[in-house]
Amino acid sequence: MTYNEMTDALLNGGKDGTVKLSGDMKNLIDAMRFFKGGKIGIRGLVELDQSYYKGTNIRKANLADAKSVYNVFKTFTTDNKEACRRPVIDAEHNGLAATDGWKMLVCRIPRQFPICDAVPSGFSNDIAFRWREIAEDIEPTDLALQSYRRMATIAKGGEKHGLLQAMRDAVRAYYHDDGDGYFNTLRLKVARKFYDMRGVADLVDALFKLGCTKVALCEKTAWSCDYVCEHTPLHLFGFGAEVEAKGIIMPLRYADDSMGAFVMPLDGTATQKKVA
């Protein structure tokens, strides 16, 4: 699709409230900038043809350099909460963690990581939040994953990785104030829940920086494995790294199909469980 075809499709809406776009990154970004420039909100769901996108190279952090690892974690801190200003190192429980209160990145301490350099490099050894309880299962064993529904698998440099990066760049190009104090953005819909688009993409890239080659987006199932609670977070399990790593992000509670969201394609084996 050309830039004009993309903007027309987004302006007119699609079938059953879903717009399907196929086209390259330049046309997508130009279309987003058109809506930002005109202070026009995009409503409904947007599906991108993932065959047009391929993930850019993500350089692995030097796990033997505390500052290099710190740079991966610092993205997920915040100045708004005292307890979340710095990533933490928990040598007693073998973990590195960072959170802004909405999303979290955790991993086991790499074997070659210089623990003595952690605090001088920016980590805190004051465990100010209960990262182990929030992260729950870190190692993606077959036993642990029996409690989760695996919805989408993202390979480093693959189509879904490129799709996430394209969505994130599109959101950056589109995000704007409509003039009445309402900030327009596009969320990410995974199955039946909505998440911060940039937060999910940033977590996926961070897991690749920690050495993962694949990331699985999962929901934890509730009793009898038939229900998924609407308030449970999205769990991002990393695979293929020498150190176990995971991301967690909370869903957006006040979002629906009409508010504007990109749709994450699900794996063919993913099932639609009922949300409690």
Disulfide bonds with the S-S distance in Angstrom:
none
